[in-house]
Amino acid sequence: MDIPARKIMSYSLRTQVFLSIAIIAILISPVTEAWSNGGYSAVQEDPDYGTHDWIADMALEIQTADVTFLKTTYHSLFLLGTEAPDNPEYIGDSTNHHIYFYSDGGLQDDICARRAAQIYDTALEYLLDGDYGSAAYDIGVMAHYISDPGVFGHTMGAYTDWGAEIHHLDYENAFESMLDSISAPSDIVLRNTSAYDAALNLAETITFGYGTIKANTWMDANYDWEDDVFTSSAMASLYAAVDAVAAAVNHLMAEAFSVAPVPESPIPPQPPASLTATFLDSTVSLSWTPPTNNGGSSITNYHIYRSTDPQDQFHVDSVWGSVSIWIDDSVEEGETYYYWVVAENIAGVSDMTCMTYISITTEQGDSQANDDPLTAIAIVSAVAAAFTSGGLILWRRRSRG
């Protein structure tokens, strides 16, 4: 499943336009990535999994609204979104992932909160338009910006009252190594907070400390995973990031689905329709139209089955969901062949197509069928068109003499 093209084009154009500005910003600003992404995903349908993904998934588990579309159909796009702000192939604006406060509590730089709010707005537009794939991707992006200030290093910098942090990559790597053993948060009360406020409130907590969470300078100066106080603060910071993302997702769902329908979970599609066959030069060409109901999710593949026994189907090939034709060039004269086509979406596969009977016969002396193969094609198409839906195709060719 690809990232929607209009999003890639948008981010690519923005990158080109502001390239010179970005270079200057890199020279004067620290470049950090905070929570890990598990790497940059080589396969979009199977994103690499890191701390950002874990935080985003945990935030979904806390929701009371129906976020099934984020957990199932568009989950891979959701997780790709969580790595996009770090990944230069998509957004890669790592100089915008911080929120800085002055030591007196005044706000110095809220760029990360503003980025979260910007992405919130585009995600909302996609949800209202019913474009759930693009929305899922943007919700993942939003989750990244909101959760980044949960790392103390993203509240410190050379031009802040706190100075630049020492421990950042090691903090990130430590959490990624522990993901399989970290328990899901169990005592978070779901709040309803804007994306901007969720990121800003999290940054303020991480900067100055609150409850179990120690202040950013304390965490950097006392970096020690053997210290129970440090470890408790680190884990509380992680859960605070989950809390912040969950609050913003809740706010988004409440705003979007108060005026738009909640997307239904997809189901397997109906079988392909209008299956037809043509015969020419010892090959059979199958063609079909997409199912009348795709089950709420795009068709990803069609699977072709063939047999000489109508009770014993064999899978012979598969084609992409955008393809609606298949050529069988391995048929032999004198054989009877049965064909089936099955549609597949993200939820599963359809039933096999209903039965349609087509017979192509070439007899000795039948000069019209022999000399004008287009006639045979027309006959096949005419017979196939007599059936309302595609299905089982019987093709018979008798050898001469």
Buried (B, 14 or more C-beta within 10 A) or exposed (E): BEBBEEBBEEBEEEBEEEEEEBEEBEEEBBEBBBBBBBEBBEEEEEBBBBBBBBBBBBBBEBBEBBBBBBBEBBBBBBBBBBBBBBBEBBBBBBBBBBBBBEEEEEEBBBBBBBBBBBBBEBBBBBBBEEBBBBBBBBBBBBBBBBBBBBBBBBBBBEEBBBEBBEBBEEBBEBBBEBBEEBEEBEEBEBBBBBBBBBBBBBBBBBBBBBEBBBBBBBBBEEBEEEEEEBEBBBBBBBBBBBBBBBBBBBBBBEBBBEEEEBBEBBBBBBBBBBBBBBBEEEEBBBBBEBBEEBBBBBBBBBBBBBBEEEEEBEEBEBBEBEEBEBEBEEBEEEEEBBBBBBBBBBBEBBEBBBBBBBEBEBEEEEEEBBEEBEEBBEBBBEBBEEBEBBBBBBBBBEEEE
